[in-house]
């Protein structure tokens, strides 16, 4: 058994490697991450339901609108609307 100072050890080989999805988040610099953080804070203040949907999708890992709806307690149609609303808001604020 490995010593505890090495932390968690997992040897899954090729199973641990995943291919990125089309909408995966790209690596960000600190300055870019700060801009995104401010945009998310303003989204949360103005559109809290859209913020919950975006966080469920990208932070909590809900794969689609059905997963977002289940995690947030929305209908699937409302989840799609909130995701679209959140994407549009963030796109406008960040660009």
N, C-alpha and C positions, 0 to 999 in steps of 0.2 A: 504494500500500500504506500502511496506517495505521502510525503509529509504535508502538514496543513499549511505551511508557508507558501506552497505553490498555488494555492487557491483551487478553484474547481478545475477538474481535468476531464476532458471529454474527447474521445477519439472516435468520431463518426465517419471520418474519411470523406468520401465524396457525398455522403448524405448531409453533411453539415454545410455544404456549399449550395447556395441557391442562385438562381438567375434573377436579375432585377426585373421588376414589373415595369410597364410603360410609364406609370405614374409614381414610381418610387422617388423619394427625396434625394436630390444630388448632394454630394458633400459641400459644406458651406464654410467660408472663412468666418472669423469671429465678427467682423463688421456686418457681413451678410446675415449671420444668425441674429444679431441684435436688431436689424431692420425687420426680419421676420417675426421676432419676439414682440416688437412694438406693434406690428400689424395685427398679430393675434390678440394682443391686449385691447386694441381698439375694436377689433371684431367682437370680442367678448362683451365690451361695453355697449356696442350698438345693436348687435344681433346675437344674443346669447344662445339661441337654439342652433343657429348656423355654426357658432363656435363649438358647441357640443358635438355636432355632427362631424366637423372637421377633425376634432380631437379624437373622436371614436374611430374615424377612418385611418388617420395617419399615426396617432400615438398608441392607441389601444389595438390597432391592427385589424379592424373590421374590414373584411375583404370587399364587400359590395354594399349597396344601399339596404339590402335585407339585413345584413349584419349590423349596420349603423342603426337601423330602425329597432332592432332587437335590443341593442345596448342602451339606446337613448329613450326607448319607450315611445317612439314615433310610429306612425304608419309608414309603409314603404314609400308611398307617394310623397309624404311630407319629408322623409329623409332625403329623397332625390332633390326636392326643392331646396332644402336647407344646404345640401352639399353644393348645388349650383350657386346658391346665394353666397355661400362662404368662399367658393373659388373665385367668383366674380369680384367680390369685395377685396380679397387678398391680391388678386391680379391687378386691380386698380390702384391699391395702396402701394404695392411693392414696385411696380413698373413706372 
